Amino acid sequence: MQQQLSVLTLGVADPARSRRFYAEGFGWTPVFEIPGEIVFFQMNGFVLGLWRRDALAEDTNRPAASGSGAFALAHNVAAAEDVRPALDRLVAAGGQILRNAEAPPHGGLRGYVADPDGHAWEIAFNPAWTIGADGSVIFGV
């Protein structure tokens, strides 16, 4: 099987509220949406979906979960000075700081913010990683 990620879908309570967080906080533009149901964002090589939590549960044939799971998403930035402004924009768009920006043991700078449904996002600068012009990240150690 090809090593790829095609679509990442987050179950959300209120698609309009989540759309605002991602569109205003990150500055991302939806490529498709059905108001009150689902929103898709074209990313660099995959699609991010925000779907009503109950509809996602029905589609997966599982009970609707409340809150987020044990995972974190990450948005890497090209410079350390980009981390704090990104966190501030996300909070202004409805996010909640989970961890203020600080230097982790491996270097760089990172902080965490939760989206309106509690999904954790790390906003990070890692000096060992390269960010491509399309936003792709090249893993480096």
N, C-alpha and C positions, 0 to 999 in steps of 0.2 A: 504494500500500500504506500502511496506517495506521502511523504512527510509534509503535511500542510494543514492549515486551518482555513476553512471556507467561510463559515458563519459562526459568530458567537452571539447567542441570544440571551439577554437578561430578562428575567421575569420582573415586571414592575407593577406597582399598584395603580399608578396614574400616568399613562403614557404622555399626556400633555406636560405634566410637571417634569417628567424625566427628559422630554424633548428640550425643554427650556434649559435644564442643567447642562446637557451635552451641547446644545447649539450656542447658548450664551457663555457658558463656562469654558468649554474647550474651543468654541468658535467653529464647530463642525456644521456642515450643511446636510440636511437629510436628502437622500436621493429618491425616497419613496415613503409615503405614509398614508395610513387610513386613520384620520383623527379619532382619538379615543381608543384605538385598537393596537396599532403597531407603527413603528418608525424604523427605517433602515438608514444607516450611514455607510457610505463606501469608504473603506479604509485602504491602507496600502497593502493590497493583496488579499483582503478578506472583507466581509461585511459584518457590521455590528448591528444587531437588532434589539429593539426595546419592545417587548410584547406584554400585553396584559397578563399578569401572573396566572389568573384563572384559565385563560385561553391556552397558555403554555402548558399548564398542568393537564388540561383536557387533551391537548395534542400529544403529549408524551405518555398519556394514560397513567399518570401518577397523581397522588393527592397534591393539592396546592401547598407549596411551602410558604412559610412566613419568614421574611428577612432574607439575608444572603447566606450563601454557603461558606465553607472554610477555604477561601481562595482570595487572592488579590489580583487586580488588573494593574498594569503599569503603563504610564505615559512617560517616556524618556525625553528629555530636552537636551539641546546642544550645549548649554552653558549653565554653570552653577547659579548665575544671577537670574536665570529664567524660572527657577523652582518656586520661590516665594510669590512672585506675581501670578503664576499659574494657580497656586493654591488660593490666593486671594480672589481671583476671578471665579473659581469654582465655588467658593463659599458665598460670594455675592449672587451666584446663580442658584443657590439653594442647597449647596453641599455643607458638610460639617467636618471640621478638622478632627482627625483621629490622632495625628501626631504632627507636631510642628516641624518645620524644616530643620534638619540637623545633619551633621556628618556621621555616616555609619562607619563601623570599624574598617571596612574595606576601602574607604575614601569616597570622595564625591559629596553629594548633598541629596537628601530625600526627605519627603514628608508624605503624610497620608491624609486623604479626604474621603469621606463617604458620600455617595450620591444620595438622592432623596429616598432610595429604597434600602440603603445600608450597604451597597456594594462598595468594597474598599478599592480605592485607586491610589497607587503609589505614584507620586510625581518625582522623578529622579534625574539627576545628572550623574553619570558614571564616566569618569575620565578615561577608562580603558575601553569603552564601547564607542563605536562610530555610528553616527546617525546619518543616513543617506538623505539626499535631497527629497526623496519621496516619503521620508519618515521611517523607513525601514531601519532596523537595528542590527548591527553586526556584532555578535557576541565576541567579546575579547576578555582576556584575563591578564 
